[in-house]
Amino acid sequence: MIIDQLSVFSENRAGMLAEITGQLAEAAIDIEALTIADTAEFGVLRLIVDAPKKALTVLKGGGFVASLTPVIALKMKNEPGSLATIAKILADAEVSIEYLYACVAREEGSAFVVLRVEDADATVALLTAKGYEGYK
């Protein structure tokens, strides 16, 4: 359930996403999910890819500032209320979510949510006890 997320820090200017994703494409790295958070001058691109260590090497070699961060990737049903149920479980356990993003999964009827929390191991134990499985 805990996987490596690739985080890329870059200037907030036109063409940066094309450069980053182009380097990943040239290395045959598949992007499974992503989100971008930005400020006026800089952005953080967070990605779930099929080969995180390879992606890190490729992007660092291409001059980007990048790192790997452990996150929780949780499989859920792709239906109304699924995320609300997970959010309620975490709220009841007083788990604070630093950030979250979700994506439809390749498996029919499934989605996955990526969570960054302070205590990933305890959160995984909680969600596993509630019947949730990891994505991947």
Stockholm file with secondary structure:
# STOCKHOLM 1.0

chainA/1-136         MIIDQLSVFSENRAGMLAEITGQLAEAAIDIEALTIADTAEFGVLRLIVDAPKKALTVLKGGGFVASLTPVIALKMKNEPGSLATIAKILADAEVSIEYLYACVAREEGSAFVVLRVEDADATVALLTAKGYEGYK
#=GR chainA/1-136 SS CEEEEEEEEEESSTTHHHHHHHHHHHTTCCEEEEEEEECSSEEEEEEEESCHHHHHHHHHHTTCEEEEEEEEEEEEESSTTHHHHHHHHHHHTTCCEEEEEEEECSSTTEEEEEEEESCHHHHHHHHHHTTCCBCC
#=GC SS_cons         CEEEEEEEEEESSTTHHHHHHHHHHHTTCCEEEEEEEECSSEEEEEEEESCHHHHHHHHHHTTCEEEEEEEEEEEEESSTTHHHHHHHHHHHTTCCEEEEEEEECSSTTEEEEEEEESCHHHHHHHHHHTTCCBCC
//
